[in-house]
Amino acid sequence: MKFLKNPKRELEKEMMSVVEKAREYSVGSDEYLNACRAGNQLAEAAQKCKRVDINQFIPGVASVTMFIIYMVFNEEHITDTRGIQFVKGLFRKNF
């Protein structure tokens, strides 16, 4: 039985070899710039191989939790949503 290789590890190994090759070129040359671009693309691809991105997981869980709390309180009495909006505002990116 042949085991599948981990794509993230393979990308990281390739990224290391690109960085090692880039050291052979002079800084500012076209070859050096192309190697740096290739390294950046490999780093982005390795980042996308993560199964769960914690930066997206936290707001998703918070939104689901707030919705459940809102539905529970909505059944009992009139709900003031200012607190929910405040907590959701804490997890927003302000870039």
N, C-alpha and C positions, 0 to 999 in steps of 0.2 A: 504494500500500500504506500503510495507516494504522498507525502505530506505537502500541503500548500505552504509556500513561503509567506512570511508576513510582509505585506506590501509597504507598510510604514517603515520597517527596518531596512528593506531594500532601498527605499527612497533616501533614508538617512545615510546609508553606506555610499550611495551614488553622490549625495551631497558632499560627503567628506572627500570623495575622490576628486570632485570638481574643485573644491577649495584647495586641495593639494596641487592640482594642476595649475590653478590660478596663480599660485606662488611662483611658478616658473616664469611667468610673463612679467614684463615691466608694467608698473602702475601707469594707467592712462592709455595703454595701447588698446586697439580694438579687440584683441584676443582676451585681454584682461577684463574689459567691460562685458564682453559676451559671456565669459565664465561667471562673472558676478550676477548677470541676469539669469543665467541657467541655475545658479545656486539659489537665487531668490524664488524662482519658479518651483524648484524642487522643495524648498522650505514651505511654500504655500500648499503644495500638493500633500506634503507630509502632515501639515496642520489639518487639512480637510479629511484625512484618513481617521481622525479621532472618531470614536463611536458616539460619545456624548460630549457636546460642547457645554461646559458649565456656565458660560456666559449667556447661553440661550435657555438652559435648563432652569435656572433660578427664577427668572421672570415668568416662565410658563407655569411652574409650580405655584408661584405666588398668585398668579391670575386665577388659576383653578381653585385655590384655597379661598381667595376673596369671593369668588362667585358662589361657592358652597356656603360660606358664612352669610353672604348677602341673601341667598335663597332661604336659609334657616330663619334669619331675622325678619325677612319680608313676610313670612307666614305668621309670625307672632305679632308684629306691630310695625308701624311706619318707621322706615329706616332712613337715617341721615347718612348720605353717601360721602360727606366731606372727609371722614376718616379713611375710607377706602381710597379715595382719590389721593390723599396725602401719602398713604403707604405705597400706592402704585407709582407715585412721583419719585419716591426714593430709589426705585429700581430702574428708572428711565436713564438712558444715556443723554447727557446734555452736551453733546459735541456739536 
